[in-house]
Amino acid sequence: MSRKFPLFCLPFILAGALPAAAQDAPSCSGQPALWLGGLAEESDVSTAGRMLSLSMSTTDATSPYAMIRVTGAMQPLRIEAMSDGDPALRLETPDGDLLAENDDAVGLNARIEQTVGPGDYCIRLLAVGQPRIAATVAVTTPDLPPLLTGPVDTTIAPCLPDTPARDLDGPLPRQATTGGAVEYLRFTLDQPAPVTLRATSGDLDPNMILFDDQGNQVAANDDADGLNARLDFPSGLVGAHCLGVAPISAGEGRIEVSLAALDRDAYLRDAHRRGELPPPLDGSVPMQRIDIAATPETVVLHDGTAQWLVLTLDRETALIVTAHGSLVGVDSKLALFGPSGGLVAQDDDGSGTVDARIGPVVLAPGDYRLAVTDVNRPDQAGAPIRPVGLVFERFQRVE
């Protein structure tokens, strides 16, 4: 959000602002400030001819100020804040009159573009959503390069025959590494082969689209494995194809891309770990049996893989299951499978939050398998444990 205030009021505001120009120790709204260029004479935007910048940090109690100076004629300014957090900016007079403000001009970073007359001005850094952030605050004029660049377009366009692309050929498995922008990889399978395409990253949210050799879309995926992408072709894939890979949002990091043979047993094991397919009740996959009549609440310790529970019902029951984990960063998902292995009910964010809730659903007697997954992170070894609370509410006919 950005707000600017009309320039016709500036001469009246600046009349009270000019005396502060003579002070070596700047003050903004009665609070100490720092000269953006280090010293007063080096903080004059009109004569600097370069970017003026300063590293600033907010605290639980303070939102710091920096001061700049403008001399001569009316001067257009570009004021920016770049941070890993969510910074906001305010442009004020030393007396605290607001001239302009902005939040989220370029991604979560802030930018103000405002023309001002001669005088001293205060730039205030604020944190949005959290009390402590560190940011680089910079002031430039329109003839200088900005601190912030516009967001990189990560839209995957159709891969046409003349689209530049790298080769992903050779014996299976085939692997490549891409970055934070759109990249294309071409490969050919001479014989029909069951294959899996994966795009994984610890820093980015990968997306991928598979095209045939004429640029027609064959398949697409985002977030099959947590935030990672996966395409499976159990019936086989053959011929020349082009794979477009990009992060959902531009950023720094790497995406690992692989094309591998689809192994049935490995595929089933992965499907069990992702909570997509119920495992057999033969003990090959650990599952916690729970008597919901005796234990209406429990906690599972989630490590990034699906946690499986078995619920045994001896009579017809209306059931509600709720998963709570948002306070520890879990985006829970529930999937309930019936005695025959078919999906009975599932939910992700249906309660209006990142917690999951299924039911009320009427269930016949039998063994039901419940998968508790966290869509907020991929299945990976060594993932930190997060507790997820489960609440079971059952309703039965009174006989």
C-alpha positions, 0 to 999 in steps of 0.5 A: 500500500502506498499513500502520497500527500499533495505537494501544495502543502509542502511549502508550509510544512518545510518552513518549520523543517528548515531550521533542523538543517543546521543541526549536526545531531539530527532528530525526528519527532523528538527521537534521535536519527542518523544521517543516511550518508553518515554525515550531514554534508554527505547526506545531501541527495541533491549533490551526492550523485550516488546512492545513499544507504544505511543498514537499519534495524527495528526492535520491539520498542523502536522504529528507527529514523534516518535523515536526508537533506535536499538543497536547491530546486524541487527534487524527485526521490526514490526511497527504498527498503530491502529486507528478508522480512516485511519492511514499511517506510514513512517519509516525514518532516522532522516535526513528524508530519507524514508526506508519504508511506509505502509497504509491499511495493516490490514483493514485501519490500517498500518503495516511496517515490516523491518530489520534495523541496529543499529541507531536511526529511526523515525516513522511518523504517517500520516492521510489518508482522514481526517486531524485529527486522534488519533492512537496507534503506536507500535513497536515489534520484531517478537517474541512478539505478534503484536498490530494488529490481522488479519481480522476475517473471516465473511464468512457464510459457509453452516450450516451442521448437525454437525455445532455448533449452538444455539437454536432459538426455542420457541413461536413466536417471538423468539429473540437472540443476536450475536456478530461480528463473524459468528454465527449459530441459529437453529429453527424448525417450526412444521406447515407452518407459514408466518414469517419474519427473521431480523438481525439488528444492530446499529454498524455492517452491518448484513448479514444472510443466511438461510439453511435447515437441510442438509445445502442447502441454502434457502435464503440470504439477506444483506441490505434489511432495510438500512444496516440491513438484512431481509428475508420474507416468506409470503407463509410460512416456515416449518421444521428445519432450520439453520440461519447463521448470521455475519457482512459483516466486522468484528468489535465490536458490537451486532446483534439482530436476531428475528424470528416473524410472518409476519403480512400483515398490518405491512408488508405493512406499513414497505414496504411503509416506505422503499419505496418498495411499493407505498402507496394508495392515500387515505391519510393514508400515508403522501405524498407531492403533487408537481406541477413540472411545477411551482416547478422544484426544492424542498427539502425533509427533510429525517429522515431515512424513505421513503419520498413520493411525488405525481406528477400529469401530465396532458399530455405526459411528458419526465421526469428526476429526480435527487436527491442530498444529498451526501454532507450531507452523504445521499446515495439517491435512487429514485423509481417512481411508475405509476398510477396503482402502478407498478414500472416505474423507479428506480436508486441508484448510477446510476450517478456514485456517491451516488446521484440518477437520473432517466430518461429521461422516457416518462410518460403518464398523471396520478398520479405518486408516487415518493419514496426518500430513503437513503440507507446509514442508517436504518429506525429508530426512532429519526434519524437525519434529512438530506436535499435531494434536488430534481430537476425535468426536464420535456420535452413536445411536442410543439403543 
